[in-house]
Amino acid sequence: LWLAEKDRPPRPLTSLPGANMAAPRWSADGRALLFVAEVGMLSDLYRVTIADETLTRVTHDGHFKMAPVWMPDGSIRVAIRGEATWDIWSIDPSTGKPPVKIEENRDYVDLSADRSLLLVGNTGTKQLVWRALDGKGGSSTIELPAALRQRNVVVCPDTIYAARMNLPSAEVVAVDRRTGVERQLGVVQRTEARGQISVDCDSGSVFMAELVGQESDLVLLNPVSPE
């Protein structure tokens, strides 16, 4: 896992030989990264602090895991595959207590970009169930412009951004949450299967990986101004 910072060359943060890493997630304060790593056929969550590059193994069960979410209170939500189903679990690293199952038959969990909504669903579907995290309750569903993969949808306060996959390419779209109007931001001709995107909600800019030959680069897609 590498870190690229402004005015500094990229530098490695971790050294896990043979590890298959995925789904890095920033802590709310930007001081650490949480990610999934498969080491010796065992899949677990790891945390690395940016300042001193200290690596900590958060889970020790070895079960397959999907992209984790760092909650505002410091706990972690993650989809873990059991013997028969994928379920959502809650982990509190500060206590060291075993994970607690909180949602059955779900394999997708995320936060809205403003961290006000918990989003859960199932890959391959076009719906997310949202739950307010402001203490006032509230829950409903969001209809999506693309089938869920791993992080191919970002819910901003006013707009939903999605990578609509048609491998090897992906069409990146933005949908106004109030009007339902959709606009295309661009097409990435060849990308990886998970379809992951990263979005700046203020500018509407979207990052996505593009495969070029045997290499992978990041491309930035900027929205087209409405005519």
N, C-alpha and C positions, 0 to 999 in steps of 0.2 A: 504494500500500500504506500503510495507516494503522495507528497504534498507539493503543490505549486503555489507559490506566493508572489505577489507583485514585487518586481525588482530583485528577485532571488531565484537562482536556478532550482528546478525541482529536486526534492530530496526524499529518500526512502524513510518511512516511519516505522516499518515493521520488517522483521526477518523471520519468516515462517517457511522453511524449506519445504517444497512440495505442496504448499497450501493452495487450495482453490478459494479465492476470496470474492465476496459479493456484497452489494447493498450497504456501502458505508453511509452512516448517518451522523451529522453533527449534533453535539449537545447544544442546548439552548444558549449557553454562554460562549460557544465556539472554542472551548478549551480541550475538547476530546472528540474522538470518533468512535462510533460503535459499528461493528460489522460482523458478518458471518464468515467463518473460515472452516474449510474441511481439511483436517489434518489427520493423516493415517486412516481415512475413511470415516472419521468421526466429525460430525458437524456441530459446531458450537458458536456462541457469541463471544466476541473479544472486544476489549476497549483499549484504546491507546491515547494517552495524553500528549498533546502537541508540544508542550514546553520541554519535557524531559524524555519523551518517547517511551514512557513506561507502558508495557503491554500487560494487560490483565485478562485472564480467561474468566468470563462471567458465568457460563454454564458448563456443566460437566456430564450431561446426559448422552451426548453424541447423536441425538435424533436430527433428522433433516429439518432445516429451518428456512423460512422465507424472510424477506426484508424486515428488520426490526424497526420499532418506533420508540424514540425517546420521549416520554410523556413530560408535560410541564412540571410535574412534581418530582421528576427524577427517576420514576419507575420506568420499566420497559414493557412494551407489548410486542409479542412476536408470534407468528404462526409456526406451530410445530407439528410434524407429521407423527401420528400415533400408529397403532397397528392397523386401524381401519379407516381413520379419518384425519383430516387436518383440523386443528383446533387453535383458538387464540388463547395465549397464556399471558399472565402478568408476572413480572419478576421485579423484586425490589432489591437491588444490589447492596443497599445500605444495611440490610438486616441479615442477609445470608440465608433467609428462609427459602424453602423449596418453592418453585413456580406454582401459581394457582391458575387453574383453567377457568376462564371467564366467558368463553364463547365456543360453542361446538359447531362442527361442520362448516367452518370458515377458514379460508386460506389467504385472505388479504386483509391487511390492516395498515392504516396510514393516518396522518393528520392533515387537515387543511393547511394551506400555506401560512395562514395567520395564526395557526395553532389553537383555533377556537372550536374546531370540530374533530371528533374521532370518527374515522371512516372505516367501515368493515364491509367485506363482500367476498365474492368468489371469483377466481380467475375464469375467464371465458364468458362471463356475463356482462351485461351493460347497465348494472345498477350498483350503487353504493348506498348503504344505510349510514346516515350521519347522526351523531349524538352530540349535543352541546356540552362543552366543558366549562361553561361559565357558572355552573352551580344552579342555574335556573331551569335545567331540564330541557326537554324538547328533543324530538327525533322525527326523522322523515327519510325519504329516499331521494337520490339524485339520479336522473337518467343521463347516461353517458353517451358521447358520440362514437365511442370505440369500445371493443371488448377489452376487459381488464387483462393485463399481463403483469409484469413486475415493474411497478413505478412508471407505467406509460401514461398515467393520468395525474394531473396536478390541479387541485381545486383552490382557486384564488377567490377572494371575496366577491368579485364581480364577474369572473370569467373561469371557465373550465378549459384547460389545455390538454390535448391528447395526441398521442401518436397512433394513428390508425394503420395497423400493420398489414402489409401485403407482401410478405417476404419474397425477395430480399429487400424491398423498398419499404418506406414508411411515409405516409402523408401526415404532416403535423397541422392540427387545426385548433382554432380557438372558438369557443361558443359562449355568447353572452348569457349569463345566468338569468337575466330578467326577461329578455326577449326570445331567447332560443336561436338567435341568428348565428350562423356559423360562417367562418371565413378561413381560408387556407393560408397558412404561414409559410409553407414550403414543403418540398419533397426531398427526402434523403434517399438517394438511389440504392444504397446498399448499407444495411445496418445489422446489428446483432439482434438475436431473436427475442430478447426480453423487452426491447423497445423502450428502455428507460430514458426519461427526459428530466431536465432540471429547468425551472422557470424563475425569472425575476418578475414578480407580479406587478411591480410599479412600471417597468418599461415594456413588459410583454415579450421580452427576449427569451428564447428557448435554446438550451444546449442539448445536443444529441450526439451520440457516437456514430461516425461514418467509417465504414471499412474501405480501405484503399489498398488493393493488392493483398498482401499478407499483414498489413498494418492497420491500426485503428487510430483515428484522429477525432477531435471534438469539432463540431461545426456549430455556429451560432446562427439561429434563424430569427430575424427581426420581423415583426408584423408589418403588413402593408397598410398604410393609412387609408381609412375609408374614403371612397370617392364622393 
